[in-house]
């Protein structure tokens, strides 16, 4: 019983140490998620106005731009999967990877070959473990993305889209479509994996679209509508990617806070269980010792009575 009691006390100490770690991670995630939400909200006005500007230029210029032209027979697609760099976030990365697998399966059923682009170490490790080629991977910023990260990703994906299908430029294969799979932050309790088509551009889409009845401004293009679109559309793509990275960062932190809170609560329950079992073992040990003492006293009394 004494060995068992020491064992349970050691388990209690180790669980308490684990609880301190999970509690600290929960508080860190809670403090960072506020900033992540503020960054996503701060980026919304720029994305909204840029969407209105691009919509107006695309509507009134009557210019067929490469980034807005639908290919006749698309045969190849690039898919960007936004995951996390670190674990301990519940099923966050698993859910977005499942959504990516569904998209890849759907594109494959349409006869399109898929090139994978990955943001986050979890996604990179997932495809590497399954021996699937990843065209390009970006890591090290998943919970605090910057616009430079989105710009680097956007330039690579635009380059892939503008390259002729079947050709390879700087290790980037040409693609007819570009899709993005990320996790949209709805609330602290709800984060939804989502797949959107990024290229060819569907300018009015989702939460960034102008409101119904909102009139687009009239523009005079100088020097030309084509050159204006050449400057605006890459920025629009990068802003959409940045929006996806910010949404994913907020979702990751919310999932991590929820997972760490659950782990802390489980540690509390485990500590209570171990303490209850340890107390039972201690009481059983005391009862056995008392029984042995009483038995020894009775045996000694019987021996003395027999000698008399």
N, C-alpha and C positions, 0 to 999 in steps of 0.2 A: 504493500500500500504506500510506503514511504517513497519508493521509486516512482510510482504512478503519480503521486502528488507533486513531486518535483517536475515530472514531465508536463503536467498541466500548468504549473506555474510558469514554466519556460514558454509554453504555447501562449499563455496570456501576455507575457512580456513581448513576445515577437508580434502578436496581433496588435497590441497597443502601439508598437513602433510603426507598423504598417498603417494603422489608422491615422497617425500623425502625418504620414506622407500623403495619404489620399485626401485628408482634410486640407493640407497646405495646397495641393494641386487644385482642389475645388475652389479655394479662395482666389488663387492666382487666375484661374479661368474666369471666375466671376468678375474680377477687376478688369480683365482684358476685354471681355465681351462688350462692356459699355463703350469702350473706345472703338471697337470694331463696328458696332452699330452706328456710332456717330460718324465714322469714316464712310460707311455705306450711304448714310443719309446725306452727308456733305457732297458726295459724288453725284447724287441724283440730279440736282439742278443742271449741272454741266452736261450730263448725259442727255437730259430731256431737251435742252436747248440745241445741242448738237444734232439730235435726232430731228428736231423741227427744221434746222437749217439744211440738213442733208435731204430731208423729204421735199423741201421747197425747191432745192436745186435740181433734184432728180425729176420733179414734176414739171417744172417750167423750162428746163433747158432742152428737153427732147434729145438728150445725148445718150447713145448706147455705150456705156462704160464697161470694160472687162469685168469689173467686180459685181456688176448688176445683171450681166447677161447669162441667161440660162443655157447650159450646154444641151445640144440636141440629144445625144446618147451618152449620158454619164456612166462611166465604167469604173471610176476609182474615187474613193472618198477618204478624207483625212478626219480623224476623230481625236479631239483633245479631251483627255480625262483629268479632271481636277480632283486630286486626293490630298491627304495630309502627309506631313513629313514625320509625324510622331504618332504613336499609338495611344492607348488609354483614353480613347474617345468613343467607347461603345462600338456600335455598328456603323459609325459614320462612313468610313472608307469602304466597308463591305457593301453598304447600300448603293453608293455611287458606282462602284465597280459592277454590281449586278445590273444597274441601269445601262452602263456602258456595254456590257455583254449582250443585253437585249437589243441595243441599237446596232451593234456589230452583226448580230444574227439577222436583224431585219434588212440591213444593207446588203449582207451576203445573199439573202433570199431574192433581193432585187438584181443580183448579178454584179454587184460592185465589190471590188477588192478594197480592203480597208488598211490604211496606214495609221498606226497608233502614235499619238503624241501624248506625253504624260507630264503632269505637274504634281510633284509630291513623291517622296520616297516610298510610300506605301503602294502606290500604283506601279511604280517602277519595279519594286520587289515582286509584286503580284504577277506581272507579265514575265519577268525574268525567270521566276520559279516555274512557270508553265512553258518556258522556252519559246516565247512568242516575241517577235522582233518589235522593238520600239524605235521609231524613226528619230525621235529627239525627246529628251527629258530635262525638266527644270526642277530644281529642288532647293530647299533651305529657306523658304519664306512663307510657308503655307498659312501660318496664323497671323502674319504681318506683311501682306504683299504690298509692293510699291508700284507706281505707274511704270517705272523702268522695267519691272518684271513683265507687266502686261505688254509693254512696247516690244520687248524681245520676242515674246510668244507671237504677238500679232505680225511682226515682220516675217517670222518664219512661216506662219500659216498663209499669209498673203503671197509670199514667194512660191509656196507649194501650189497655190491656186492659179497663179499666173503662169506657171511652168506647164508646158504642153504635157498631156497625159502620155506616159510611157517614157518621158525624158527624166533625167536626174541631173540636178544642178546643185553643187555643194552638198552632196549626199541627201538632198531633199527631192523626193519624187513628186512629179506633177499630180494634181488631184482636180477632179471636176466639182467636188463639193467639200465643204469644211463644216464639221459639226462640233459642238462643245457639250460635254456632260459635266454638270456641276451640281452642287446642293444649294437650293434656294432657302434662305432664312425666312421663315414665316413668323415664328415666335420662339420663345425660350423652350417650348415643349414640342414644337413642330418644325422639322427641317425636311424638305422634300427634294430628293434627287430629280434632276430635270435634264432633258436633252433638247438642244435648240440647233437649228441650222444657221450657221454664221455666214457662209458664202455658198452660192451667190447671195448678195445682200437682199434681205427682205426688210426694207428700211423702216416701215411702220409695223412694230411688233411689240407685244408684251407690255410691261409696265412703263416703258420709256416712250410709248407712242403718244402723240398729241391727243388731247382729250377730244371727245366727239363735239363737233360744232366749233372747234378752235380753228380759226382761219390761219393759213400759212402766210408768212410775210412774202411780199413781192421783192424780187432781187433783180438788179441789173448786173450782168456778169462781165467782169473785166479781168483779164483779157478775153476769156472764153469760158463757156460752161464746162468744157472738157477739162481745162486746167484747174478750175475750181473743184471739180469732183476728184481730180488727181490728188489734190491737197486734203480735201475733207474726208473722203472715204477711208483712207488708212487710219486717220484719227478716230473715225467712227468705229472701225473694227477694234482698235486698241481700247477704246472706251468700253465697248461691250465686254471684252475680255477682262478688263479691270473690274467692271461691275460684277462679273462672274467670280473673280478671285476674292473680292470683298465679301460677297454673299457666302462663298465657301468658307472664308475665314471665320465669319460670325457663326456659321453653322457648326464648324469644327469646335470652337470654344464652347458653344452651348451644349454640344454633345459630350464634350470632355467634362464640363461641370456636372452634367446630369449623371454621367458614369461614375465620377469620383464621389458624388453624394451618395449614390447607391452603394459604392464600395465602402464608404465610411459607415453607413447604416448597417451593412452586413457585418463589418468589423465589430460594431457595438453589440449586435446580436450574438456573434461568436464569442466575444469576451464574456458576456452574461452566461452563455452556455458553459464555457470552460470553468468559470467561477462556481457555477452551481455543481458541476461534476467534481471540482476540486474540493468543495465543501463537503459533498457526500463522501468522497474518499477520505477526507480528514476525520469526519465523524465516524466512518466505519473503522478507521485505524484506532481512534480513541476507544470505541466500543470493544474492539478486539483486545486492546491492552488492558482495559478494565476487567474483561472476562478472564484474561490470563492471570491477572493479579488475584482476582477472587478465587479462581481455580487453584492457584498456588497456595493461598491461605487455607482453603478447605483441605487440600492435600496435606499440608503441614499439621493442621489440627487433627486430622484422622491419624497421622503417623504418631503424634504425641499421645493420643488416646489409646492407640494400640500398644505402645510401650508401657503404659501404666498397667 
